[in-house]
Amino acid sequence: MDDDRPDVLLTGLLFYDLVLTGLGKPPTPGEEIWTGGMGCGPGGIANLAVAAARFGLRTSLATVFGDDLYGEYCRDILCDQEDIDLSLSRTADGWPTPVTVSLAYGHDRALVTHGQEPPYSQDTLMGDPPQARTALVHIEAEPRAWLAKAAANGTQIYADVGWDPTQRWSTDLLDQLSLCHAFLPNETEAMAYTRTDSAGSALGALSELVPVAVVTRGGAGAVAVDQTTGEYAQVPALDLDVLDATGAGDVFGASFVAASLGGWPLEERLRFAVLAAGLSVRQPGGALAAPGWYGVDRWWRSLTDPELRRTYGFLADRLPDNPGPPVAHAPVTPPARPH
């Protein structure tokens, strides 16, 4: 019998992103800097949704759109262009879609955001969440009621976590890992929450709390343990030019889920996620920088480095026969609507 559940269930805050790239340095007060690079598109939770959908995963997103031009544009992109199910999402009258301006330079970026708390909470949007194969979740200090419901109905929870502005790194947050199948923090977050001093030690502590633990290490790659299979893997990052790092962690998470649903060995899952995240930083913006099967296929076919050909040789058997059409990257400005 066909499994018609969503492959990935998502909820969170959506932003309209305007990304400026090619800055030689950040601006200082009173200074104007001109740059030739710019892109716009949906961001925030859309980063995960687009990254998952471009790997052919049936993706269901519960979010809030403002009833403004930014909200309408983001809805059109996600629904019509990326084929993401928005039946759980709502449009809020009189609520402005949050807007983030990202100044990308070097391997990092500075963000300025205008926005308000959405009028609908995650729990309101989700209600009794539909059964899904997986949910990609950003866990916070306050547990969300829908998360326990989703775990109880058989949905495998893949979670990440963000920077704690209080820098208290309360270990109470780790209690939520009892609901999770996998946890994918970066090494700073992992060490802070586990009170350890290395990525390896943090991974060891987390592997006692969740079946699959992954610690991402930026330019140093990633390490992971899968207790369900007894596998351990450590992989390096790829040496790729960075235009804009926005959303790279989201692409990593969505790619890891895609490979996990395919039943790949842990090392292949990690290498694939590192590759997809690396390819995403070569384009501006978060969501629309996701490479999808098309981007990975194009990279593999153009690869001449013999060591990388050997290391990523598994892609020859993993890539679909039809990787799909070229993906749409972030435009400089939204195209004009036809009159």
Secondary structure, 3 states (H helix, E strand, C coil): CCCCCCCEEEECCEEEEEEEECCCCCCCCCCCCCCCEEEEEEEEHHHHHHHHHCCCCCEEEECEEECCHHHHHHHHHHHHHCCCECCCCEEECCCCCCEEEEEEECCEEEEEEECCCCCCCHHHHHCCCCCCCEEEEEECCCCCHHHHHHHHCCCEEEEEECCCCCCCCCHHHHHHHHHCCEECCEHHHHHHHHCCCCHHHHHHHHCCCCCEEEEECHHHCEEEEECCCCEEEEECCCCCCCCCCCCHHHHHHHHHHHHHHCCCCHHHHHHHHHHHHHHHCCCCCCHHHCCHHHHHHHHHHHCCCHHHHHHCCCHHHHCCCCCCCCCCCCCCCCCCCCC
